[in-house]
Amino acid sequence: MQTIIKNKLLSSLILLALGVLLIIAPLTALTTYVRIIGAVLLCGAAVRLVAHFATKKEDRAPISLLIGVVAAVFALILLIFAGKVVNVLHIIFGILLILNSLLDLVIGVRLPAGKIAAVILALLGILLGIVIVINPAAFASFITRIIGGVLIYDAVVGLVTALLGRKTAKSNLLN
């Protein structure tokens, strides 16, 4: 039980630090995550390329080389242009939100009952999508801060739970 409590305390402290980082520097944190994904992908691409060239020439599959090269190029793009990748992803998300909300608007206009609520919600979705496309950095910052707040909440709950568990475990040892 003591090991579980120590692990919970450690993981809660890590989540707390991560949550604070996401709230204080959301765009830096997102860019860092994109770079981490790029680094992991680059390692995977390197392994694939080494495996391809380590295989006997007659057993090599051309697709293996292609996958390795494409993965390496994509990884380098993530590493070099991490900030722009974050913005592009949010722009794509905003466009998808606008398109989906336009469909909701069409459906809402054709509804006999509850039409006004559906139309208003669809228009809000369109407006939010436009805001995301126009200012993706603000959206990324906002969402990242919300995630940071949720992580801090989870960390605090975890710390309280672990400390209560620790107190309970100690009192059980004394009895």
N, C-alpha and C positions, 0 to 999 in steps of 0.2 A: 504494500500500500504506500509506503514511504517513497518508493521509486516513482510510482504513478503521480504522486503529489509533486515531487521535484520536477518531473517532466512537464506537468501542467503549469507549474510556476514559471519554468523556463520558456515554454511556448507562449504563455500569456505575456511575458515581458517582451518577447520578440514581436508579437502582434501589436503590443502597445507602441513600441518604437516604430514599427512600420506604419501604424495608423497616424502617429504624430508626423512622420515624414510625409505621408500623403497629404496631410492637411497643410503643413508648412510650405512644402515645395511640390505641388501636384504635377506640374509639367515636367520637372526634373525627374520625378519618380517614374512617370510614364515613359519618358525617353530612356531611362535606365532599363526599364523592363523590356522595351523593344530591343535594346542593345544586348541584353542577356539572352533573349530569344535568338537574336542574330548569332551570338557566340556559340550557343548550343547547336544551332543549325549548321554553322560552319564546321564545328567538330564532327557532326554527323556526316557532312559532305566529305570531309577529309578522310574519314574512315571508309566511306563508300569508294572514293577514288583510289585509296591505297589498296583496298580489297580487289578492286577491278584490275589494277596493274599487277597485283600479287598473284592473280589467277593465271593459269596457263593460257597462252594466247588463243589456242583453239577452243577453250572453254569460256572465253569472255563473251558477255552479252553486251552489244552496243548500247542498249537501253540503260544499263548500269552506269556507263560512262556519262551518258546524257543526263541522267538523274543527278549524279554527283556534281556535274558542272553547273546545272541549273540551280541546284540547292546552294552551291558555293556562291554563285552570282547573287541570288536572292539574299543570302546571309550577309554578303558584303554591302548590299543596298541597305539592309536593316541597320548594320553597324555604322555606315558612313552617313546615312540620311535619316537617322532615327526620329528627329524632330519633325521632319516633313512627312514621314510615314504616319506618325501619330495624327497629324492634321488631315492627311488624305483619308485615313480610316474614318475619322469623324465626319468629313464631308460626304463620304459614301453613305455612312449611317444617316446623315441628315437628308440626303436625296431619297434614300429608301423610305424614311419616315414621311416625307412629303408625298411620295407616290402612293404609299399605303393609306395615308390620310385622305388623299384625293378619292381613292376607291371607297373609303368609309363615307365620304361626303356624298358621293353618287348614291350609295345604298341608303344613307340617312335621308336624302331628299325624297326617295321613293317609298319610305316607310309611312304607313298610315298613322300609327300611334307612336308617341315618343319621338317624333321626328325632330323637334326642336333640340332636345338634349343630344341626339346623335349628330346633328349638324354642328352644334356648338363644339362638341368634343372633337369632331373631325377638323373644324377650323382651327382649334387650338393645336392639334397635331401638325397641321400645315404650318402654322405660325412658328411652332417650336422647331420644325425641320428647317425653315428658312433661317431662323436665328443660328442654328447649328452650322448651316452652310456658310453663312456670312461671317460668323465668329467661332470657328471650331476650337480655338484655344480656350475661350471662356467656358465652352461646354465641357471640354476635357477637364479643365480645372474644377468646375462645379461637381461633376460626377466623381472625380477622383477624391475630392474632399468628402463627399458623402461616403464613399467606400472607406476612407480613412476614419471617419467618425464611427462607422459600424465596426471596424476593427478595434478601435479603442473601447467601444462598448463591450465587445466580446472579450477583450483582454481584461477589462475590469471585472466582468462576471467570472472569468476564469480564475483571476487572482483571488477574489472573494471565496469562490468555491474551494480552491486549493488550500487557502488559509483555514477555512472552516474544517476541511477534511484533515488538515494537519493537526488542528486542535483536537478534533475527535479521535484521531489515531493516538495522540499523546495521552489523552484521558483514558482510552481503552487500555493502554499499556500500564497505567498506574493502577487500574482496578484489578 
